């Protein structure tokens, strides 16, 4: 079972914001960014730009889930 969300700061176009994700999502988010030779901030910016009315933490979780699903196919 997941542990409680952990808050980390990310910088989106010069503005710092806090994002709360479970440690498992942070681990996968970091791994995906590394695989893509991107920083966490850079990947968060791309997710932020595409998220619409969804919260950033939710958008990151869905991004991580979809990435994992794509890799398992």
N, CA, C and O of each residue as an XYZ file, in Angstrom:
292
protein
N       0.837     -1.172      0.000
C       0.000      0.000      0.000
C       0.885      1.239      0.000
O       1.955      1.246      0.608
N       0.446      2.262     -0.666
C       1.209      3.509     -0.744
C       1.272      4.194      0.615
O       0.377      4.060      1.450
N       2.340      4.917      0.801
C       2.460      5.732      1.998
C       1.844      7.097      1.729
O       1.343      7.361      0.636
N       1.884      7.941      2.717
C       1.313      9.284      2.568
C       2.055     10.079      1.491
O       3.246      9.864      1.266
N       1.349     10.994      0.828
C       2.020     11.852     -0.153
C       3.137     12.670      0.487
O       3.077     13.050      1.656
N       4.150     12.923     -0.322
C       5.301     13.717      0.087
C       5.316     14.969     -0.781
O       5.160     14.891     -2.000
N       5.504     16.122     -0.147
C       5.491     17.393     -0.867
C       6.903     17.751     -1.314
O       7.840     17.723     -0.517
N       7.050     18.088     -2.594
C       8.306     18.579     -3.154
C       7.997     19.824     -3.971
O       6.888     19.990     -4.478
N       8.971     20.678     -4.089
C       8.819     21.881     -4.911
C       9.332     21.625     -6.316
O      10.348     20.960     -6.515
N       8.610     22.165     -7.283
C       9.073     22.169     -8.673
C       8.989     23.616     -9.153
O       8.232     24.422     -8.612
N       9.768     23.925    -10.162
C       9.763     25.269    -10.732
C       9.199     25.205    -12.134
O       9.730     24.513    -13.003
N       8.117     25.933    -12.345
C       7.451     25.990    -13.646
C       7.605     27.392    -14.207
O       6.956     28.331    -13.746
N       8.468     27.527    -15.202
C       8.702     28.817    -15.849
C       8.992     29.931    -14.826
O       8.412     31.016    -14.884
N       9.900     29.633    -13.896
C      10.338     30.622    -12.928
C       9.501     30.723    -11.667
O       9.837     31.497    -10.771
N       8.427     29.964    -11.575
C       7.561     30.004    -10.396
C       7.632     28.669     -9.666
O       7.401     27.608    -10.245
N       7.965     28.752     -8.356
C       8.024     27.525     -7.553
C       6.628     27.169     -7.067
O       5.852     28.031     -6.653
N       6.330     25.883     -7.129
C       5.059     25.382     -6.628
C       5.302     24.044     -5.951
O       6.243     23.332     -6.301
N       4.474     23.704     -5.002
C       4.605     22.426     -4.307
C       3.667     21.408     -4.921
O       2.532     21.713     -5.287
N       4.171     20.191     -5.024
C       3.383     19.076     -5.545
C       3.473     17.937     -4.536
O       4.564     17.571     -4.098
N       2.333     17.384     -4.173
C       2.291     16.256     -3.242
C       1.981     14.977     -4.006
O       0.919     14.842     -4.613
N       2.917     14.050     -3.966
C       2.754     12.734     -4.600
C       3.246     11.662     -3.640
O       4.096     11.926     -2.789
N       2.724     10.483     -3.774
C       3.216      9.354     -3.013
C       4.639      9.053     -3.459
O       4.990      9.285     -4.616
N       5.472      8.532     -2.536
C       6.869      8.253     -2.887
C       7.027      7.388     -4.135
O       7.963      7.584     -4.910
N       6.128      6.443     -4.333
C       6.211      5.576     -5.520
C       6.052      6.381     -6.812
O       6.726      6.110     -7.806
N       5.160      7.371     -6.790
C       4.994      8.217     -7.973
C       6.208      9.116     -8.168
O       6.626      9.328     -9.306
N       6.791      9.652     -7.091
C       8.004     10.444     -7.228
C       9.126      9.607     -7.833
O       9.848     10.072     -8.716
N       9.269      8.372     -7.356
C      10.321      7.486     -7.877
C      10.157      7.256     -9.369
O      11.121      7.363    -10.126
N       8.937      6.939     -9.795
C       8.693      6.683    -11.224
C       8.817      7.953    -12.044
O       9.328      7.916    -13.163
N       8.357      9.077    -11.509
C       8.466     10.351    -12.217
C       9.934     10.696    -12.453
O      10.304     11.128    -13.545
N      10.770     10.507    -11.434
C      12.218     10.745    -11.585
C      12.825      9.790    -12.619
O      13.637     10.201    -13.449
N      12.430      8.529    -12.563
C      12.961      7.533    -13.495
C      12.591      7.898    -14.938
O      13.434      7.830    -15.832
N      11.353      8.277    -15.157
C      10.892      8.644    -16.501
C      11.653      9.871    -16.998
O      12.094      9.904    -18.146
N      11.807     10.871    -16.145
C      12.555     12.075    -16.538
C      13.982     11.703    -16.917
O      14.509     12.187    -17.918
N      14.602     10.848    -16.122
C      15.975     10.420    -16.410
C      16.060      9.667    -17.727
O      16.965      9.912    -18.524
N      15.128      8.757    -17.962
C      15.102      8.001    -19.223
C      14.977      8.919    -20.428
O      15.511      8.624    -21.497
N      14.283     10.016    -20.260
C      14.059     10.974    -21.359
C      15.105     12.075    -21.387
O      14.993     13.021    -22.168
N      16.128     11.957    -20.535
C      17.167     12.985    -20.425
C      16.568     14.367    -20.182
O      16.981     15.356    -20.787
N      15.583     14.413    -19.283
C      14.939     15.662    -18.909
C      15.079     15.863    -17.408
O      15.282     14.911    -16.654
N      14.969     17.103    -16.993
C      14.899     17.383    -15.566
C      13.455     17.171    -15.113
O      12.533     17.154    -15.929
N      13.272     17.010    -13.805
C      11.908     16.928    -13.273
C      11.137     18.195    -13.607
O       9.972     18.131    -13.999
N      11.781     19.346    -13.455
C      11.114     20.610    -13.761
C      10.711     20.680    -15.231
O       9.607     21.119    -15.553
N      11.594     20.252    -16.117
C      11.289     20.282    -17.544
C      10.114     19.393    -17.896
O       9.244     19.780    -18.676
N      10.091     18.200    -17.319
C       8.980     17.290    -17.585
C       7.701     17.812    -16.944
O       6.623     17.689    -17.526
N       7.808     18.392    -15.755
C       6.633     18.968    -15.091
C       6.048     20.112    -15.910
O       4.829     20.280    -15.956
N       6.903     20.898    -16.556
C       6.418     21.995    -17.410
C       5.597     21.436    -18.564
O       4.528     21.963    -18.871
N       6.082     20.372    -19.211
C       5.335     19.776    -20.328
C       3.983     19.243    -19.864
O       2.973     19.416    -20.546
N       3.970     18.597    -18.703
C       2.711     18.077    -18.160
C       1.788     19.234    -17.803
O       0.590     19.181    -18.082
N       2.334     20.274    -17.191
C       1.553     21.441    -16.808
C       0.894     22.091    -18.018
O      -0.269     22.490    -17.956
N       1.626     22.197    -19.106
C       1.098     22.834    -20.316
C      -0.052     22.051    -20.929
O      -0.902     22.636    -21.600
N      -0.099     20.739    -20.714
C      -1.115     19.892    -21.343
C      -2.260     19.510    -20.405
O      -3.181     18.810    -20.824
N      -2.224     19.951    -19.153
C      -3.149     19.399    -18.159
C      -4.545     19.992    -18.147
O      -5.453     19.373    -17.593
N      -4.756     21.142    -18.722
C      -6.087     21.749    -18.702
C      -6.511     22.104    -17.286
O      -5.751     22.723    -16.541
N      -7.745     21.704    -16.911
C      -8.307     22.045    -15.605
C      -7.964     21.039    -14.508
O      -8.456     21.162    -13.386
N      -7.144     20.065    -14.807
C      -6.762     19.033    -13.840
C      -5.626     19.573    -12.972
O      -4.768     20.305    -13.466
N      -5.609     19.223    -11.699
C      -4.525     19.631    -10.818
C      -3.201     19.030    -11.262
O      -3.173     17.964    -11.877
N      -2.114     19.704    -10.955
C      -0.797     19.254    -11.404
C      -0.443     17.886    -10.838
O       0.061     17.035    -11.570
N      -0.695     17.655     -9.555
C      -0.374     16.350     -8.962
C      -1.148     15.234     -9.659
O      -0.581     14.184     -9.962
N      -2.426     15.451     -9.912
C      -3.228     14.448    -10.615
C      -2.706     14.223    -12.028
O      -2.635     13.087    -12.495
N      -2.342     15.305    -12.706
C      -1.824     15.187    -14.068
C      -0.521     14.389    -14.091
O      -0.296     13.595    -15.005
N       0.338     14.596    -13.089
C       1.592     13.838    -13.024
C       1.298     12.361    -12.771
O       1.907     11.495    -13.400
N       0.371     12.062    -11.855
C       0.014     10.663    -11.590
C      -0.499      9.976    -12.853
O      -0.098      8.851    -13.149
N      -1.375     10.638    -13.594
C      -1.922     10.058    -14.821
C      -0.812      9.890    -15.860
O      -0.763      8.877    -16.557
N       0.073     10.875    -15.965
C       1.206     10.775    -16.884
C       2.071      9.562    -16.550
O       2.433      8.790    -17.438
N       2.402      9.396    -15.264
C       3.224      8.256    -14.836
C       2.503      6.952    -15.151
O       3.103      6.031    -15.704
N       1.229      6.865    -14.806
C       0.457      5.653    -15.070
C       0.424      5.332    -16.557
O       0.663      4.190    -16.947
N       0.131      6.323    -17.392
C       0.065      6.088    -18.837
C       1.431      5.682    -19.394
O       1.509      4.829    -20.278
N       2.492      6.281    -18.890
C       3.835      5.918    -19.343
C       4.139      4.470    -18.986
O       4.674      3.729    -19.811
N       3.806      4.063    -17.775
C       4.031      2.678    -17.361
C       3.186      1.708    -18.201
O       3.660      0.640    -18.588
N       1.944      2.085    -18.476
C       1.080      1.243    -19.303
C       1.642      1.110    -20.714
O       1.618      0.022    -21.291
N       2.151      2.217    -21.280
C       2.734      2.181    -22.615
C       3.955      1.281    -22.672
O       4.177      0.599    -23.672
N       4.751      1.273    -21.604
C       5.954      0.439    -21.560
C       5.640     -1.038    -21.397
O       6.436     -1.895    -21.779
N       4.473     -1.333    -20.826
C       4.132     -2.742    -20.584
C       3.459     -3.372    -21.804
O       3.282     -4.590    -21.851
N       3.088     -2.568    -22.775
C       2.419     -3.099    -23.984
C       3.393     -3.733    -24.944
O       2.989     -4.222    -26.000
